[in-house]
């Protein structure tokens, strides 16, 4: 009987550790170094009032959803948890956008027109292992960068049509 209880207790501890939440720090201040997000011009930090960020794992937004910026070019969302992935290496996509252009990342990607967005995927080994849980992992792969313009589809189609016409005319000569 004692052996059965001991085996059950050991199994519970092992299962509990494997089912623990993996954690990472949702911030672009990494080891005291600021990895700024810049506006489209590449030199102006994205304004605190305009910046929005969310974190995506396996196609789903993790954490509380959308976070604002602490100051120009800097975001910090605190500790983000991914249930059942403590100590595992995962790919996290950081989606940053100018919220004056659209309320959500999906809206800014799907609307017709010129968009301001910035996705970057990083691979990190999550914290949260052990008892007490280990500290959250840093977004060490996040390198900062700038928002970019995504032209509307009709602009791309018009450019392709023009190039096709030039190729057609040049082949006829």
N, C-alpha and C positions, 0 to 999 in steps of 0.2 A: 504494500500500500504506500509506504513512504517513497519507494522508488518511482511509483506512478505519479505521485504528487510532485516529486522533484523533476521528473521528465516534463510534466505539464507546465511547471513554473519556468523551466529553462526554455521550453517552446514559446511560452508567452513573452518572455524577454526578447528572444530572437525575433519573433513576429512583430513585437512592438517597435523594435529598432528598425526593422525593414519597412514598417508602415509609417515611420515618422515623417513629418513635413520637412522637405528640403527648403532651405532659405537662401536668399541673396539680398544684398543691399541695393535697392533701386536708386542709385545715385551716380552722377557723373563726376563726383569728386572721389578719385581712386588713389588711395595711399597719400592723400594730401595734395595730389595733382589734379587740377581742374581740366577736364576734357570738354571744352566749351562746344555748344551748338551755335553755329552762326546762321545769320539770315542768308537769303539768296545771294547777296553781293559777296559773301565769303569773308567779309572783314567786320561787319557789325554783329555783335552777339544778339541772338534772338531775344527780343524784349520780354521781360518778366511777365508783363500783362498779356502777351500774345502766346507764350509757349505752353504746349500741352504734350504729355507723354503717357504712353501705356506700354505694358509689357505683355508679350504673347508667347505662350508655350503650347506647342502641339495644336495650333489653330484656335486656341481659346485665350481670352484676356485673363491674366492672373492678377491677384491683388484686388484692390478696391476699384479698379477701372482706370479712369483718367485722372492724372495728377497735373497740377500746375507747376510753374517754375518758382524757385526760391528767389532767384535774382537773374539778371540778364545772362542768358546762356547756360544757367545751372539748374538742374532739377534734382530733387531728393524725395523719394517716395517712402523712405523708411525700409523696414524689412518686408520683403515679399515672400510668401510661402507657396510651395507647390506640394500638395498633399501626397504622401507616400514615396517621395523621391530623395530622402536624406542621403547625402554622400554620392549621389549619382551625377554623372556628367550629362548635361542637357543643353539644348540649343534654345536660347531666348532671343526673340526679336524685339528690339526697342523701336517703337514707332513714335516719332516726334513730328508735330505739325504746328502750323500757325493757326490758332483757334479763331483768329479774326476772319479767316477764310472759310472755316466750317467748324461745326460743333464737335464732330467726331472724325476719327481717322477714316472710317469707311465712307463718310460723306465726301471727304476731300479727295479720296481716290475715285469715287464713282461719279462725281458731278462733272458736267461738261465745262470746260474752261481751263484756265491756267491754275495749277495747283502748287502749293508749297508743302513739301513733305520730306521726310528723312527716315527711312527704315535702315536698321543695322542689326545683323544677327551675330550674337556672340555665343561661344561654347564655354560653359563654366561648370565646375564641380561644386554642387550645392553644399552648404553647411547644414547644420541641424542634426548631425550624427551624435550619438552618445547621450549620457544623462549626467549632468544637465546638457541640453543641446549645444553643439558647437556654434561659434559665431557665424553669422551669415557670410556667404562668399561675396567678394567684390566683383563688379562688372569689369574684370581686368582686360577683357578683349575689346571694350568700348573705346574707340579712338576719337570720339567727337567728330566734328566735320560740319558741313553746312547743308541747309535745306536746298532743294533744287526745284527748278521749274519743270513741270510735266506738261508739254503742249497738248491742246485738246485734239481728239482724234481726227477732226476734219482738217486741221492744219497738216497733220502727218499724211493724210490721204491726198491732199492737194499737192504736197511736195513730191509724193510718189508718182502721181499722175504727170507732173511736169517733167520729172526725170525720165519716165517712160516715153513721153513725147519727144524729148531730146534724143533718146536712143533710137527711136523709130526714124526720125528725120536723118540722123547721122548714118544709119544703115542704108537708107535709100540712095545716098549720094555716092 
